[in-house]
Amino acid sequence: MNFNDIIGAAGVGLILLAYFFNTFSLIPKDGRLFFCMNIIGAGLACYASLLINYVPFIILEGIWCLVSVAGFIKLIFKTS
């Protein structure tokens, strides 16, 4: 396993873990942990895709990260 694979696996793992936790109501879908896991996971997966120059996943994970950041910002302003 090379560096790209490790970074990508960690990112995708975080996204899937957030989805699993959400599906089984272990964390709230609009909670900080859910958004943080998605932001970090998508950011890592996007970076790994960038390293291997795989444009479809750069776009997918980049947008996933941005949407998660937007949700996190919305949550912060909602609870303030």
N, C-alpha and C positions, 0 to 999 in steps of 0.2 A: 504494500500500500504506500503510495507516495503522498507528498504534502497536499496536493490538490484533492486527493481522495479523502484524506483525514479531515480537512477543512469542510469539504462538501458533505461528508457523512455527519459531522458534528452539527452543521447547519440544518440539514434535512431532519436529523434526529430531534433537534429542538422543536422544529415546526410540528413534527408528528407527535411528540410528547405533549405539546400544548393542545393539539387537537384531541388526543386521547383524554387528557385531563378535563378538557371542556366537555367532551361527549359523555363522560361518566360523572359529570358535575363535581369534580374534585377541586376545580377552581372556577370562579365566575368568568363568564365569557366577556364581560366588560371590566375585568379587573386588571390591575397594573401588571401582575405576573404574566397573564395571558399575552398582553401586548408586548411586554419585554421579551418573552420567549420568541414571539414571532419576529420582532425587530432584529434580535441578535441572530436567530436562525436564518432568516431570509438574507440578512446582510452577509453572513458567512457563506451561504449557498450561492449568492450573487458573486461574491469574491472568488469562490472556487470556479464558477462558470467563466468569470473573466480571465482567470489564469489559463484555462484551456480554450478560451476564445469561442465559447459556445453561445452565440447571440440569443437564440430563443430563450434560454434559461437566464441569461443576463437580464433580459426584458422582464420575464416572469417574476424572478426573485427581486429585482429592483422595484417593480411595481408593488409586489407583496410587502416589501419593507416600507415603502412610502405610505401605503394605505394603513399599515400598522402604526407608523409614526403619527399619521393624522388621527387615528383612533385614540392613541395615547394622549395626544395634545387635547383632543376633545374631552377625554376623561378628566384630565388635569383641570381644565377650565370649568368643567361641570361640577367638580367637587370643591372648587375653591370658593 
